[in-house]
Amino acid sequence: MTTVPAATAPAVAVPTQSTYQHRVAEYWNAEENPVNLELGKVDDLYHHHYGIGAADRSVLDEPDPGRRRDRITAELHRLEHAQAELLAAHLGPLSPADRVFDAGCGRGGGSVTAHLRHGCHADGVTISAKQCDFANEQARARGIHDKVRYHHRNMLDTGFETGAYAASWNNESTMYVELDLLFAEHARLLRRGGRYVTITGCYNNTYGQASREVSLINAHYICDIHPRSEYFKAMARNRLVPVHVEDLTAATIPYWELRKEADHLVTGIEDAFLDAYRNGSFQYLLIVADRV
């Protein structure tokens, strides 16, 4: 059996961070949002993204308050896990000997999903020390810590081995970084022919500048949502060639409609997402690209 070594990099106390990245790290170190934690408790898969697919709205008709709460939580988690499975399905044909890179891994659900689907080794990176510790503990609890590892590092400068990865991805984390710097690091890490996937919210250039709703989302999450066109320009500059693009906007609206009615999980940003999706100023995209 081939043994794949753990990713290595110079030992540092914390990742190299700009002032803005330090603020982002502080935000996620302090974050205890029920919409992330309660959904993850359903099956110990903690995702930090939204959902896709038709929602079972019958959960709202449950008369018992406690059971209604549990059913809504489980349904929202089902939708967010469907999104993670969609991304993992586009990572390409992977073997258990392959390594994949999860950029901006959060509490680690995406890396676990990829590993369970493909049997591959996964390295997740987060700028939040708290998220990193949590994710590694989850991997140990699942008994997969020999193949799924999380690292407290900057996804723009990981220090991982050049060309070591068969696939890599960002799941709703591209809005925290400059795209050229991000895609340059992915292109460095991926072997030739490797697969990059992102699912992300982007503002629609045909609408014009970022809408009021997009600005509200930026302020809420301390992020900077990029225009749709910039993804493809930055990929082209960094040897990433799109092979599949899918508009998931219509598919994510049912998640947001259900979440808006989940009193125990609402964060106040639900209307901004729904309004932006419906007025066409914001899109939810899946982009799959090959490293050439």
Backbone as CSV, one residue per row, in Angstrom:
resi,resn,N_x,N_y,N_z,CA_x,CA_y,CA_z,C_x,C_y,C_z
1,MET,0.847,-1.193,0.000,0.000,0.000,0.000,0.879,1.238,0.000
2,THR,0.523,2.203,-0.862,1.280,3.438,-0.944,0.916,4.355,0.218
3,THR,1.913,4.853,0.893,1.672,5.794,1.986,1.861,7.205,1.468
4,VAL,0.827,8.021,1.640,0.897,9.406,1.189,1.264,10.270,2.381
5,PRO,2.377,10.991,2.316,2.804,11.781,3.463,1.879,12.954,3.699
6,ALA,1.828,13.383,4.942,1.055,14.578,5.279,1.690,15.780,4.623
7,ALA,0.840,16.772,4.309,1.368,18.008,3.731,2.313,18.659,4.716
8,THR,3.403,19.185,4.180,4.379,19.819,5.053,4.574,21.265,4.658
9,ALA,4.936,22.089,5.621,5.215,23.499,5.387,6.009,23.998,6.571
10,PRO,6.696,25.124,6.401,7.442,25.670,7.531,6.546,25.880,8.747
11,ALA,7.029,25.503,9.914,6.237,25.658,11.131,6.132,27.138,11.480
12,VAL,4.891,27.611,11.635,4.662,28.993,12.019,3.572,29.025,13.074
13,ALA,3.598,30.048,13.910,2.597,30.161,14.962,1.225,30.463,14.384
14,VAL,1.167,31.374,13.424,-0.081,31.723,12.759,0.221,31.961,11.286
15,PRO,-0.784,31.845,10.421,-0.547,32.130,9.010,-0.189,33.600,8.797
16,THR,0.520,33.850,7.706,0.767,35.228,7.309,-0.571,35.885,6.987
17,GLN,-0.843,37.038,7.603,-2.147,37.665,7.450,-2.006,39.159,7.215
18,SER,-2.844,39.673,6.311,-3.003,41.114,6.199,-3.919,41.573,7.331
19,THR,-4.051,42.869,7.494,-4.961,43.395,8.515,-6.381,42.888,8.281
20,TYR,-6.807,42.908,7.021,-8.149,42.417,6.699,-8.283,40.934,7.037
21,GLN,-7.293,40.124,6.651,-7.370,38.693,6.944,-7.381,38.424,8.441
22,HIS,-6.677,39.257,9.191,-6.708,39.126,10.645,-8.121,39.359,11.170
23,ARG,-8.823,40.327,10.601,-10.209,40.590,10.999,-11.100,39.407,10.655
24,VAL,-10.875,38.823,9.470,-11.654,37.657,9.071,-11.406,36.493,10.030
25,ALA,-10.153,36.271,10.383,-9.824,35.204,11.331,-10.500,35.434,12.673
26,GLU,-10.485,36.666,13.145,-11.148,36.989,14.410,-12.646,36.704,14.328
27,TYR,-13.233,37.058,13.196,-14.669,36.820,13.005,-14.994,35.342,13.144
28,TRP,-14.221,34.484,12.436,-14.534,33.062,12.450,-14.086,32.373,13.732
29,ASN,-13.094,32.921,14.406,-12.724,32.369,15.710,-13.821,32.603,16.745
30,ALA,-14.557,33.703,16.587,-15.611,34.055,17.545,-16.977,33.502,17.144
31,GLU,-17.112,33.056,15.894,-18.415,32.670,15.353,-18.966,31.415,16.032
32,GLU,-20.236,31.501,16.486,-20.932,30.361,17.082,-22.357,30.329,16.550
33,ASN,-22.512,30.529,15.258,-23.832,30.683,14.672,-24.587,29.355,14.659
34,PRO,-25.818,29.334,15.200,-26.599,28.088,15.183,-26.834,27.528,13.792
35,VAL,-26.908,28.404,12.767,-27.166,27.896,11.428,-25.993,27.058,10.924
36,ASN,-24.824,27.209,11.510,-23.695,26.328,11.206,-23.610,25.162,12.182
37,LEU,-23.723,25.450,13.467,-23.514,24.423,14.486,-24.687,23.454,14.607
38,GLU,-25.913,23.961,14.622,-27.068,23.077,14.805,-27.246,22.144,13.616
39,LEU,-27.011,22.643,12.408,-27.135,21.782,11.243,-26.076,20.688,11.258
40,GLY,-24.874,21.039,11.686,-23.802,20.055,11.732,-24.048,18.936,12.723
41,LYS,-24.784,19.245,13.789,-25.054,18.236,14.810,-25.944,17.101,14.312
42,VAL,-26.615,17.322,13.182,-27.500,16.285,12.650,-26.727,14.993,12.407
43,ASP,-25.530,15.092,11.792,-24.745,13.893,11.497,-23.242,14.136,11.651
44,ASP,-22.880,15.185,12.386,-21.480,15.538,12.622,-20.731,15.863,11.334
45,LEU,-21.443,16.402,10.341,-20.819,16.972,9.151,-21.097,18.467,9.186
46,TYR,-20.066,19.229,9.470,-20.237,20.668,9.680,-19.833,21.413,8.411
47,HIS,-20.839,21.941,7.729,-20.618,22.707,6.514,-20.752,24.192,6.826
48,HIS,-20.066,25.008,6.036,-20.177,26.463,6.173,-20.631,27.047,4.844
49,HIS,-21.745,26.540,4.320,-22.256,27.040,3.048,-23.755,26.807,2.996
50,TYR,-24.351,27.116,1.858,-25.792,27.070,1.727,-26.222,25.800,1.007
51,GLY,-27.508,25.685,0.701,-28.020,24.436,0.177,-28.620,24.574,-1.204
52,ILE,-28.879,23.432,-1.839,-29.501,23.406,-3.165,-30.550,22.300,-3.211
53,GLY,-31.506,22.478,-4.112,-32.504,21.455,-4.348,-33.869,21.831,-3.807
54,ALA,-34.863,21.030,-4.195,-36.230,21.258,-3.733,-36.334,20.970,-2.239
55,ALA,-36.932,21.885,-1.515,-37.078,21.716,-0.063,-38.398,21.031,0.266
56,ASP,-38.349,20.200,1.268,-39.568,19.567,1.780,-40.229,20.550,2.751
57,ARG,-41.163,21.317,2.252,-41.788,22.354,3.072,-42.842,21.807,4.017
58,SER,-43.097,20.506,3.957,-44.041,19.910,4.914,-43.507,19.976,6.338
59,VAL,-42.193,20.191,6.483,-41.624,20.302,7.831,-42.208,21.501,8.568
60,LEU,-42.676,22.498,7.823,-43.254,23.693,8.450,-44.634,23.420,9.029
61,ASP,-45.254,22.310,8.607,-46.606,21.979,9.073,-46.602,21.142,10.341
62,GLU,-45.432,20.756,10.815,-45.317,19.949,12.025,-45.903,20.723,13.219
63,PRO,-46.918,20.170,13.906,-47.573,20.908,14.993,-46.761,20.992,16.287
64,ASP,-45.945,19.978,16.562,-45.164,19.994,17.798,-43.965,20.924,17.632
65,PRO,-43.818,21.957,18.464,-42.751,22.951,18.278,-41.344,22.362,18.270
66,GLY,-41.064,21.452,19.195,-39.735,20.867,19.259,-39.434,20.009,18.048
67,ARG,-40.417,19.206,17.652,-40.215,18.354,16.482,-40.142,19.203,15.212
68,ARG,-40.920,20.275,15.137,-40.863,21.167,13.978,-39.461,21.750,13.829
69,ARG,-38.913,22.191,14.951,-37.563,22.751,14.944,-36.558,21.729,14.430
70,ASP,-36.646,20.497,14.935,-35.703,19.455,14.534,-35.850,19.094,13.060
71,ARG,-37.084,19.047,12.582,-37.315,18.676,11.186,-36.816,19.763,10.231
72,ILE,-37.015,21.015,10.595,-36.507,22.110,9.757,-34.984,22.071,9.710
73,THR,-34.371,21.879,10.875,-32.908,21.805,10.940,-32.384,20.676,10.069
74,ALA,-33.008,19.509,10.173,-32.562,18.353,9.384,-32.744,18.593,7.894
75,GLU,-33.829,19.271,7.507,-34.072,19.515,6.089,-33.074,20.523,5.524
76,LEU,-32.767,21.565,6.262,-31.756,22.522,5.815,-30.391,21.854,5.694
77,HIS,-30.090,20.953,6.636,-28.808,20.242,6.549,-28.788,19.312,5.342
78,ARG,-29.906,18.694,5.046,-29.964,17.825,3.855,-29.649,18.628,2.594
79,LEU,-30.179,19.844,2.514,-29.959,20.687,1.340,-28.506,21.153,1.258
80,GLU,-27.910,21.511,2.412,-26.519,21.958,2.361,-25.592,20.780,2.050
81,HIS,-25.918,19.590,2.527,-25.078,18.440,2.205,-25.211,18.073,0.723
82,ALA,-26.391,18.274,0.142,-26.559,18.039,-1.297,-25.626,18.955,-2.090
83,GLN,-25.433,20.174,-1.608,-24.500,21.086,-2.271,-23.074,20.560,-2.185
84,ALA,-22.677,20.080,-1.008,-21.331,19.536,-0.826,-21.103,18.308,-1.700
85,GLU,-22.115,17.465,-1.822,-21.998,16.275,-2.667,-21.890,16.656,-4.137
86,LEU,-22.616,17.707,-4.555,-22.512,18.163,-5.933,-21.087,18.607,-6.244
87,LEU,-20.495,19.381,-5.344,-19.116,19.817,-5.558,-18.172,18.617,-5.612
88,ALA,-18.300,17.708,-4.654,-17.412,16.544,-4.604,-17.529,15.682,-5.857
89,ALA,-18.728,15.628,-6.438,-18.944,14.814,-7.632,-18.208,15.371,-8.844
90,HIS,-17.857,16.672,-8.796,-17.179,17.294,-9.929,-15.651,17.329,-9.777
91,LEU,-15.120,16.678,-8.753,-13.675,16.710,-8.537,-12.916,15.796,-9.489
92,GLY,-13.646,15.010,-10.256,-13.000,14.143,-11.231,-12.785,12.741,-10.685
93,PRO,-12.274,11.837,-11.508,-11.980,10.475,-11.042,-10.777,10.494,-10.109
94,LEU,-10.991,10.141,-8.867,-9.930,10.165,-7.861,-9.727,8.777,-7.283
95,SER,-8.496,8.464,-6.919,-8.180,7.189,-6.285,-7.857,7.428,-4.810
96,PRO,-7.856,6.384,-4.000,-7.492,6.545,-2.591,-6.074,7.073,-2.387
97,ALA,-5.218,6.970,-3.402,-3.852,7.484,-3.274,-3.761,8.969,-3.575
98,ASP,-4.793,9.549,-4.166,-4.764,10.954,-4.546,-4.950,11.875,-3.346
99,ARG,-4.425,13.081,-3.493,-4.603,14.125,-2.481,-5.441,15.248,-3.054
100,VAL,-6.312,15.815,-2.214,-7.139,16.948,-2.613,-6.977,18.061,-1.581
101,PHE,-7.220,19.274,-2.031,-6.986,20.472,-1.221,-8.289,21.253,-1.077
102,ASP,-8.698,21.478,0.171,-9.928,22.195,0.514,-9.531,23.575,1.033
103,ALA,-9.683,24.594,0.186,-9.246,25.948,0.524,-10.365,26.709,1.228
104,GLY,-10.100,27.127,2.457,-11.142,27.766,3.248,-12.122,26.728,3.754
105,CYS,-11.600,25.737,4.467,-12.354,24.516,4.793,-13.383,24.674,5.896
106,GLY,-13.360,25.793,6.630,-14.321,25.946,7.713,-14.161,24.868,8.764
107,ARG,-15.272,24.309,9.199,-15.231,23.239,10.200,-15.080,21.854,9.594
108,GLY,-14.783,21.795,8.289,-14.264,20.553,7.720,-15.200,19.638,6.987
109,GLY,-16.489,19.966,6.871,-17.437,19.044,6.260,-17.130,18.691,4.822
110,GLY,-16.597,19.645,4.055,-16.314,19.379,2.650,-15.215,18.365,2.445
111,SER,-14.154,18.441,3.252,-13.053,17.476,3.145,-13.528,16.071,3.491
112,VAL,-14.369,15.971,4.520,-14.905,14.660,4.899,-15.774,14.109,3.774
113,THR,-16.596,14.958,3.193,-17.473,14.527,2.102,-16.660,14.002,0.921
114,ALA,-15.598,14.723,0.548,-14.751,14.278,-0.557,-14.075,12.956,-0.231
115,HIS,-13.578,12.820,0.994,-12.914,11.580,1.395,-13.889,10.398,1.374
116,LEU,-15.076,10.584,1.927,-16.046,9.486,1.978,-16.485,9.084,0.568
117,ARG,-16.530,10.035,-0.340,-16.958,9.734,-1.707,-15.860,9.061,-2.515
118,HIS,-14.622,9.534,-2.384,-13.535,9.090,-3.259,-12.467,8.255,-2.550
119,GLY,-12.449,8.248,-1.213,-11.412,7.535,-0.483,-10.076,8.235,-0.466
120,CYS,-10.019,9.472,-0.953,-8.763,10.192,-1.137,-8.262,10.830,0.156
121,HIS,-7.011,11.268,0.122,-6.438,12.068,1.200,-6.873,13.514,1.007
122,ALA,-7.157,14.209,2.093,-7.602,15.593,1.997,-6.834,16.468,2.979
123,ASP,-6.416,17.637,2.496,-5.819,18.674,3.341,-6.724,19.899,3.294
124,GLY,-7.283,20.256,4.430,-8.097,21.455,4.518,-7.314,22.578,5.163
125,VAL,-7.536,23.791,4.684,-6.842,24.963,5.222,-7.864,26.006,5.639
126,THR,-7.677,26.558,6.835,-8.507,27.653,7.321,-7.639,28.655,8.052
127,ILE,-7.995,29.916,7.955,-7.263,30.976,8.642,-7.681,31.079,10.107
128,SER,-8.706,30.309,10.486,-9.219,30.302,11.857,-8.648,29.131,12.645
129,ALA,-7.890,29.421,13.685,-7.325,28.357,14.527,-8.429,27.545,15.195
130,LYS,-9.503,28.209,15.568,-10.608,27.521,16.234,-11.268,26.513,15.291
131,GLN,-11.505,26.927,14.057,-12.091,26.008,13.090,-11.164,24.831,12.824
132,CYS,-9.875,25.094,12.721,-8.900,24.042,12.447,-8.906,22.987,13.554
133,ASP,-8.874,23.429,14.801,-8.888,22.491,15.923,-10.172,21.676,15.942
134,PHE,-11.297,22.339,15.704,-12.595,21.654,15.686,-12.614,20.587,14.602
135,ALA,-12.169,20.950,13.386,-12.206,20.020,12.262,-11.301,18.817,12.503
136,ASN,-10.118,19.029,13.057,-9.223,17.901,13.341,-9.805,16.976,14.394
137,GLU,-10.493,17.533,15.367,-11.136,16.696,16.380,-12.244,15.855,15.755
138,GLN,-12.988,16.430,14.808,-14.028,15.670,14.114,-13.421,14.532,13.299
139,ALA,-12.286,14.794,12.654,-11.629,13.739,11.877,-11.153,12.615,12.796
140,ARG,-10.614,12.992,13.958,-10.188,11.956,14.926,-11.382,11.145,15.405
141,ALA,-12.490,11.810,15.676,-13.684,11.106,16.158,-14.213,10.124,15.115
142,ARG,-14.044,10.457,13.835,-14.487,9.574,12.762,-13.461,8.480,12.445
143,GLY,-12.258,8.610,13.001,-11.217,7.638,12.725,-10.606,7.784,11.342
144,ILE,-10.661,9.003,10.784,-10.108,9.220,9.440,-8.976,10.252,9.480
145,HIS,-8.433,10.519,10.661,-7.416,11.562,10.800,-6.100,11.210,10.110
146,ASP,-5.936,9.947,9.716,-4.739,9.588,8.957,-4.859,10.004,7.489
147,LYS,-6.069,10.312,7.039,-6.284,10.682,5.642,-6.887,12.074,5.472
148,VAL,-7.521,12.601,6.491,-8.144,13.927,6.415,-7.529,14.803,7.493
149,ARG,-6.807,15.831,7.072,-6.085,16.689,8.003,-6.419,18.148,7.730
150,TYR,-6.419,18.929,8.791,-6.718,20.358,8.673,-5.545,21.165,9.203
151,HIS,-5.318,22.300,8.551,-4.126,23.098,8.819,-4.501,24.560,9.021
152,HIS,-3.907,25.175,10.029,-4.124,26.596,10.308,-3.160,27.395,9.441
153,ARG,-3.594,27.696,8.226,-2.740,28.366,7.256,-3.564,29.294,6.379
154,ASN,-2.854,30.089,5.609,-3.472,31.015,4.667,-3.612,30.311,3.323
155,MET,-4.809,30.246,2.776,-4.996,29.508,1.528,-4.320,30.179,0.334
156,LEU,-3.844,31.403,0.491,-3.102,32.070,-0.580,-1.620,31.713,-0.561
157,ASP,-1.163,31.115,0.533,0.269,30.821,0.698,0.399,29.641,1.652
158,THR,0.085,28.442,1.151,-0.022,27.270,2.020,1.313,26.667,2.399
159,GLY,2.312,26.788,1.527,3.567,26.101,1.755,3.530,24.630,1.392
160,PHE,2.384,24.128,0.893,2.285,22.731,0.485,3.100,22.488,-0.791
161,GLU,3.348,21.237,-1.074,4.203,20.837,-2.187,3.584,21.170,-3.549
162,THR,4.369,21.743,-4.426,3.926,22.084,-5.772,3.539,20.826,-6.554
163,GLY,2.387,20.873,-7.216,1.942,19.772,-8.065,1.514,18.522,-7.336
164,ALA,1.244,18.623,-6.037,0.965,17.433,-5.223,-0.499,17.014,-5.240
165,TYR,-1.384,17.848,-5.797,-2.819,17.611,-5.626,-3.505,17.281,-6.948
166,ALA,-4.407,16.308,-6.869,-5.191,15.904,-8.029,-6.409,16.796,-8.216
167,ALA,-6.875,17.405,-7.140,-8.055,18.266,-7.201,-8.025,19.236,-6.039
168,SER,-8.722,20.353,-6.232,-8.813,21.356,-5.167,-10.104,22.138,-5.346
169,TRP,-10.497,22.840,-4.290,-11.751,23.583,-4.402,-11.848,24.700,-3.360
170,ASN,-12.782,25.608,-3.658,-13.291,26.597,-2.695,-14.805,26.460,-2.670
171,ASN,-15.356,26.339,-1.494,-16.805,26.307,-1.359,-17.236,27.534,-0.578
172,GLU,-17.682,28.552,-1.299,-18.141,29.810,-0.703,-17.064,30.488,0.150
173,SER,-15.849,30.492,-0.330,-14.777,31.173,0.397,-13.951,32.101,-0.490
174,THR,-14.261,32.174,-1.790,-13.480,33.009,-2.694,-13.671,34.498,-2.439
175,MET,-14.787,34.865,-1.806,-15.081,36.290,-1.595,-14.243,36.918,-0.482
176,TYR,-13.377,36.126,0.132,-12.499,36.642,1.191,-11.087,36.951,0.700
177,VAL,-10.828,36.728,-0.584,-9.456,36.877,-1.084,-9.448,37.489,-2.478
178,GLU,-8.256,37.924,-2.929,-8.060,38.362,-4.302,-7.982,37.127,-5.199
179,LEU,-8.747,37.133,-6.280,-8.862,35.939,-7.101,-7.556,35.560,-7.783
180,ASP,-6.773,36.536,-8.238,-5.505,36.189,-8.888,-4.566,35.482,-7.924
181,LEU,-4.485,35.951,-6.703,-3.620,35.302,-5.712,-4.135,33.904,-5.385
182,LEU,-5.430,33.768,-5.280,-6.027,32.469,-4.969,-5.790,31.464,-6.082
183,PHE,-6.103,31.850,-7.313,-5.986,30.899,-8.416,-4.524,30.579,-8.735
184,ALA,-3.631,31.510,-8.461,-2.205,31.216,-8.630,-1.771,30.104,-7.684
185,GLU,-2.268,30.131,-6.446,-1.904,29.079,-5.491,-2.530,27.742,-5.877
186,HIS,-3.778,27.753,-6.315,-4.392,26.505,-6.783,-3.617,25.932,-7.976
187,ALA,-3.258,26.794,-8.931,-2.520,26.328,-10.106,-1.167,25.751,-9.709
188,ARG,-0.537,26.322,-8.696,0.748,25.803,-8.217,0.585,24.430,-7.582
189,LEU,-0.466,24.282,-6.794,-0.656,23.037,-6.045,-1.144,21.889,-6.920
190,LEU,-1.929,22.191,-7.937,-2.499,21.143,-8.777,-1.472,20.576,-9.760
191,ARG,-1.530,19.277,-9.958,-0.730,18.685,-11.018,-1.360,19.041,-12.372
192,ARG,-0.608,18.913,-13.424,-1.139,19.193,-14.759,-2.326,18.271,-15.035
193,GLY,-3.447,18.848,-15.458,-4.656,18.067,-15.657,-5.505,17.951,-14.406
194,GLY,-5.022,18.525,-13.294,-5.797,18.497,-12.052,-7.062,19.330,-12.176
195,ARG,-8.001,19.074,-11.304,-9.326,19.676,-11.389,-9.537,20.685,-10.246
196,TYR,-10.023,21.859,-10.610,-10.410,22.875,-9.624,-11.913,23.105,-9.719
197,VAL,-12.567,23.213,-8.556,-14.006,23.448,-8.507,-14.300,24.550,-7.496
198,THR,-15.218,25.423,-7.855,-15.719,26.373,-6.868,-17.229,26.487,-6.978
199,ILE,-17.884,26.629,-5.847,-19.271,27.075,-5.790,-19.242,28.387,-5.045
200,THR,-19.818,29.419,-5.659,-19.666,30.750,-5.082,-20.815,31.663,-5.470
201,GLY,-21.042,32.668,-4.647,-21.939,33.749,-4.997,-21.133,34.847,-5.667
202,CYS,-21.647,35.385,-6.760,-20.952,36.468,-7.455,-21.991,37.480,-7.930
203,TYR,-21.562,38.722,-8.062,-22.560,39.675,-8.556,-22.566,39.681,-10.077
204,ASN,-23.735,39.941,-10.638,-23.993,39.806,-12.062,-23.587,41.079,-12.779
205,ASN,-22.559,40.998,-13.626,-22.082,42.173,-14.348,-23.141,42.815,-15.234
206,THR,-24.055,42.028,-15.762,-25.064,42.601,-16.647,-26.032,43.503,-15.894
207,TYR,-26.100,43.328,-14.580,-26.936,44.184,-13.737,-26.294,45.549,-13.559
208,GLY,-24.963,45.584,-13.599,-24.208,46.811,-13.359,-23.267,46.611,-12.189
209,GLN,-23.122,47.620,-11.354,-22.298,47.517,-10.158,-23.000,46.654,-9.109
210,ALA,-22.280,46.326,-8.043,-22.870,45.529,-6.968,-24.126,46.218,-6.430
211,SER,-25.188,45.464,-6.282,-26.462,46.020,-5.834,-26.448,46.297,-4.335
212,ARG,-27.488,46.979,-3.882,-27.632,47.251,-2.449,-27.634,45.953,-1.654
213,GLU,-28.331,44.937,-2.170,-28.407,43.657,-1.460,-27.033,42.994,-1.355
214,VAL,-26.259,43.047,-2.436,-24.918,42.484,-2.404,-24.051,43.232,-1.391
215,SER,-24.206,44.545,-1.322,-23.453,45.334,-0.346,-23.821,44.945,1.081
216,LEU,-25.086,44.651,1.323,-25.520,44.209,2.650,-24.892,42.864,3.009
217,ILE,-24.811,41.964,2.034,-24.183,40.659,2.270,-22.700,40.838,2.583
218,ASN,-22.036,41.719,1.827,-20.619,42.006,2.096,-20.418,42.484,3.529
219,ALA,-21.245,43.412,3.957,-21.112,43.971,5.305,-21.393,42.920,6.371
220,HIS,-22.357,42.058,6.108,-22.741,41.040,7.088,-21.613,40.044,7.340
221,TYR,-20.933,39.631,6.273,-19.913,38.592,6.385,-18.470,39.127,6.309
222,ILE,-18.306,40.434,6.290,-16.987,41.068,6.170,-16.247,40.506,4.953
223,CYS,-16.931,40.476,3.815,-16.327,39.906,2.612,-16.442,40.894,1.455
224,ASP,-15.966,40.495,0.302,-15.997,41.344,-0.890,-16.370,40.472,-2.082
225,ILE,-17.651,40.398,-2.373,-18.153,39.544,-3.448,-17.645,40.049,-4.793
226,HIS,-17.108,39.132,-5.602,-16.515,39.498,-6.883,-17.559,39.492,-8.000
227,PRO,-17.321,40.245,-9.057,-18.193,40.151,-10.229,-17.984,38.827,-10.953
228,ARG,-19.024,38.375,-11.611,-18.972,37.084,-12.309,-17.809,37.024,-13.302
229,SER,-17.630,38.078,-14.086,-16.618,38.053,-15.141,-15.206,37.886,-14.610
230,GLU,-14.961,38.383,-13.402,-13.600,38.347,-12.874,-13.137,36.916,-12.597
231,TYR,-14.074,36.005,-12.296,-13.680,34.609,-12.083,-13.014,34.040,-13.332
232,PHE,-13.612,34.274,-14.480,-13.101,33.681,-15.714,-11.834,34.381,-16.191
233,LYS,-11.745,35.688,-15.974,-10.516,36.407,-16.336,-9.347,35.935,-15.471
234,ALA,-9.573,35.824,-14.164,-8.502,35.420,-13.250,-8.105,33.967,-13.478
235,MET,-9.056,33.105,-13.804,-8.716,31.715,-14.125,-7.831,31.657,-15.357
236,ALA,-8.199,32.408,-16.392,-7.419,32.403,-17.629,-5.992,32.880,-17.395
237,ARG,-5.822,33.809,-16.456,-4.483,34.322,-16.161,-3.660,33.323,-15.355
238,ASN,-4.307,32.294,-14.831,-3.614,31.367,-13.930,-3.779,29.899,-14.332
239,ARG,-3.869,29.653,-15.637,-3.797,28.297,-16.188,-4.931,27.387,-15.728
240,LEU,-6.081,27.978,-15.449,-7.270,27.211,-15.097,-8.309,27.431,-16.189
241,VAL,-8.681,26.346,-16.886,-9.577,26.440,-18.037,-10.940,25.838,-17.677
242,PRO,-11.991,26.659,-17.641,-13.320,26.139,-17.292,-13.789,25.065,-18.265
243,VAL,-14.332,23.984,-17.714,-14.890,22.908,-18.542,-16.381,22.722,-18.275
244,HIS,-16.871,23.341,-17.205,-18.300,23.233,-16.883,-18.682,24.409,-16.001
245,VAL,-19.756,25.097,-16.374,-20.288,26.199,-15.578,-21.782,25.967,-15.430
246,GLU,-22.283,26.069,-14.196,-23.698,25.812,-13.935,-24.251,26.897,-13.018
247,ASP,-25.364,27.472,-13.422,-26.036,28.487,-12.620,-26.946,27.781,-11.615
248,LEU,-26.595,27.875,-10.343,-27.354,27.206,-9.284,-28.318,28.155,-8.572
249,THR,-28.520,29.351,-9.135,-29.328,30.353,-8.450,-30.723,29.838,-8.137
250,ALA,-31.420,29.315,-9.140,-32.778,28.814,-8.909,-32.782,27.647,-7.925
251,ALA,-31.712,26.857,-7.947,-31.638,25.679,-7.081,-31.404,26.030,-5.619
252,THR,-30.850,27.232,-5.343,-30.572,27.582,-3.949,-31.697,28.380,-3.296
253,ILE,-32.590,28.948,-4.093,-33.668,29.766,-3.521,-34.541,28.976,-2.535
254,PRO,-34.910,27.712,-2.795,-35.719,26.989,-1.812,-35.057,26.876,-0.442
255,TYR,-33.723,26.735,-0.411,-33.008,26.707,0.866,-33.255,28.001,1.628
256,TRP,-33.101,29.141,0.941,-33.247,30.430,1.602,-34.682,30.700,2.016
257,GLU,-35.635,30.245,1.215,-37.041,30.424,1.583,-37.378,29.648,2.847
258,LEU,-36.847,28.434,2.964,-37.095,27.641,4.170,-36.350,28.224,5.361
259,ARG,-35.107,28.612,5.151,-34.323,29.175,6.252,-34.964,30.443,6.820
260,LYS,-35.583,31.234,5.963,-36.238,32.454,6.416,-37.349,32.160,7.418
261,GLU,-37.936,30.971,7.319,-39.036,30.593,8.215,-38.565,29.777,9.410
262,ALA,-37.257,29.598,9.534,-36.696,28.840,10.664,-36.309,29.825,11.761
263,ASP,-37.230,30.099,12.663,-37.010,31.139,13.669,-35.748,30.917,14.489
264,HIS,-35.378,29.666,14.705,-34.225,29.365,15.552,-32.896,29.485,14.798
265,LEU,-32.958,29.731,13.482,-31.735,29.760,12.686,-31.537,31.046,11.886
266,VAL,-32.531,31.891,11.816,-32.406,33.098,10.989,-31.291,33.999,11.527
267,THR,-30.605,34.668,10.597,-29.514,35.573,10.962,-29.792,37.012,10.565
268,GLY,-30.893,37.231,9.828,-31.225,38.574,9.399,-30.759,38.904,7.995
269,ILE,-30.006,38.024,7.375,-29.481,38.286,6.032,-30.296,37.569,4.958
270,GLU,-31.308,36.813,5.378,-32.063,35.983,4.437,-32.743,36.804,3.339
271,ASP,-33.365,37.921,3.700,-34.062,38.728,2.691,-33.098,39.308,1.665
272,ALA,-31.896,39.687,2.104,-30.912,40.239,1.164,-30.541,39.196,0.109
273,PHE,-30.333,37.956,0.524,-30.029,36.902,-0.436,-31.198,36.666,-1.385
274,LEU,-32.386,36.525,-0.835,-33.543,36.244,-1.680,-33.815,37.380,-2.658
275,ASP,-33.757,38.611,-2.181,-34.014,39.750,-3.066,-32.960,39.838,-4.168
276,ALA,-31.691,39.605,-3.822,-30.610,39.688,-4.810,-30.733,38.592,-5.860
277,TYR,-31.070,37.392,-5.426,-31.257,36.310,-6.390,-32.447,36.603,-7.314
278,ARG,-33.523,37.096,-6.735,-34.738,37.311,-7.527,-34.632,38.508,-8.462
279,ASN,-33.879,39.554,-8.070,-33.780,40.715,-8.962,-32.642,40.584,-9.976
280,GLY,-31.915,39.482,-9.914,-30.901,39.189,-10.913,-29.542,39.813,-10.677
281,SER,-29.360,40.488,-9.527,-28.076,41.148,-9.274,-27.027,40.211,-8.695
282,PHE,-27.443,39.025,-8.296,-26.568,38.082,-7.596,-26.814,36.702,-8.177
283,GLN,-25.741,35.931,-8.355,-25.868,34.585,-8.897,-25.073,33.598,-8.051
284,TYR,-25.535,32.365,-8.071,-24.882,31.276,-7.345,-24.361,30.312,-8.396
285,LEU,-23.027,30.249,-8.565,-22.436,29.505,-9.662,-21.586,28.324,-9.208
286,LEU,-21.602,27.285,-10.014,-20.640,26.187,-9.947,-19.715,26.350,-11.142
287,ILE,-18.403,26.423,-10.893,-17.419,26.514,-11.968,-16.414,25.384,-11.791
288,VAL,-16.225,24.604,-12.846,-15.277,23.491,-12.845,-14.203,23.809,-13.883
289,ALA,-12.935,23.713,-13.493,-11.848,24.053,-14.404,-10.714,23.038,-14.305
290,ASP,-9.996,22.869,-15.402,-8.821,21.994,-15.435,-7.556,22.841,-15.433
291,ARG,-6.559,22.337,-14.750,-5.255,23.027,-14.699,-4.434,22.574,-15.898
292,VAL,-4.045,23.530,-16.770,-3.306,23.196,-17.983,-1.844,23.613,-17.852
